[in-house]
Structure formats: structure tokens, C-alpha cells
């Protein structure tokens, strides 16, 4: 005759299961990243070389900066599908401002006079355009009561079209050395400048989320917007602010990308939406809002970079790389939903 488990045994079994889930939720991504590094290191001894490590960090810096901004957006249960197009628009606006729109756009160096500060002019324009676009999208979502998915989906097309109009469908290239330094320069002859900028953004984002009143408000709005509203928080202002942050960082990323390539192109940033969202979700930030943080996003960003770099070293077809990233996103979201169901929470806002 089969034995029937006592209530105490059932409770103990459930507690053990919950503890394992908690451990996987907290350290699962780190464990997966370690296993990936170990696997690729065994496949190719050059994978763990100092040069390749900094190559990985430099590659992830551009979309990693935007991933920090996307963390704020997703924490409020929002989404931004326009970041790749917005990044291209920002870089094009900055490049056109310092190179002009005629034949000077292809000349080497800076045909306009800015006293050696063409990079500063371009940077300020990139940041201004990105911030303004983020504000417009945030307000469009709150004022018109249109879901962020739809607003930013439309923005993805609008910003890409605006980039083509401003650039005339052609790239702008040939920046001066001061501009290009921000994309290809080195600090202490070892650390790429974009990596240092990425680190600064990460630290600032972490402090803003974890150590300020504003950060607590972002978590409150994402966790339970109705309770946040009843407690006196101005939801529309907070929702708009996260898109402003996202736009600002998209402008910064656009500046660094154009500096690194020494060219601003209308097709820049295509597919970056996938990488950025994947980095945030894989890093443990819930698409349902209220859970996650910048630290996990950094791990997710590095994981994507390690995966792509390792696949390139192994000569894997680039088309399969997108397939693999897509599968990882689905698995990450499925695990997030499973954890919430075990906690007795209902996904959604």
C-alpha cells in the first residue's frame, strides 16, 4: 500500500523546491556565464586572452549602455522597441552638424570650425536629440493612453525614416581624431574608452536605482502601479522619466558607435533592440515590472557578448547566432513566469 505524505513532508518538499528556485534565480545567469566561458576557453585558447576580453567588453559597451536605460523602462513594465532607430538618428544628427550635408560629409577631418571640439558639439546634439525623442515617446504613451509597445513600435519607423531624411540615405564619415578617440581610443594603453564610459553609466544607473528615492519609486510603480498611485506617486511623470533616460543613453550610445566606426549610417543599430532587451531579461529583470536591476543587466550584457564572440571564434554561421539569442530570451521569460507562479504572484501590472 502506497504511503501518503504527511502535510509536514509536503511542506518540507515545497520549501526545498522553493530554495532551489531562489538559488537559480539569483545565481543561474552567473553560472551559465561561467559555463559558457569555460566551454569557449576549452574550444580556443585565445578566447581568454587579454586582447579578446577587452574586445568583448568594447563590443558590448554600446548596447550595454542602452541596456542600462532599458532596465529602467522594463522595471516599470514598459518596453522600448525604437532604441536602434533612435540611436541611428542621434548619431546622424551629430555627424551632420559637424560635417555638413554637402560633399563635405565625405571629406577627411572636420570641414567646419569648432576649435577642436567637434566631438563635444556632436555629443551634445546626440544627447539632446535622444532625450527629446524619449520625452516625446513617454508623453505619447501617458497622455494618449497608448501602450508603450505600440508607441515605440511606431517610433522605430519614425526615427529610422527621419535618419534617412536627414542623412539623405547616405553615410557621413571622415571624423577628426578627437571625435574618433571616443570610439577607438585607449585609457592607460589598455582599456578602450567605450568600456570606461559603459562602466560610468553602470555605476550611475546602479546608484540611481538602489540608493535614491527616485529608484524606489520606479520599483514601486513597476511592482504595483495602483498602490503607487494611492500612495501619492505621480505615475505619468515616472513613466515619462524612464523613457527620457532611455533616450539620453541611446544618444550617448549613438555618439560612441559613430566615433568607433568613424561613420554615421542610416542602417546603424538595426537589430540592437533584440540584444538590449535580451541583455536585460537574461539579467533577471522581469518583463512584468518591479523586479531586477542594473547589476543583473551587466551580467546579461556580458553573457550576450561572450556568446556572440565565442560563436564567431568557432566560425558559427551568423544567422544561427540570432536564433540562439531568441531561444535564450524565450527561456529567460519562461523561467521568470515559472518563478512568479511558484511565488503565488500573477504576472501583469
Protein Blocks (a to p, Z undefined) as FASTA:
>chain_A
ZZdddfklmmmmmmmmmmmmmmmmmmmmmmmmmmmmmmmmmmpmklmpmklmmmmmmmmm
mmmmmmmmmmmmmmnopacfklmmmmmmmmmmmmmmmnojblmlmpgcjfbdeehpammm
mmmmmmmmmmmmmmmmmmmmmmnopafklmmmmmmmmmmmmmmmmnnopacehiafklmm
mmmgcehhlacfklmmmmmmmmmmmmmmmmcmklmmmmmmmmommlmmmnopafklmmmm
mmmmmmmmmmmmmmmmmmmnopacfkgoihklmmmmmmmmmnopafkgoiacfklmmmmm
mmmmmmmmmmmmnopafklmmmmmmmmmmmmmmmmmmmmmmnopaedZZ
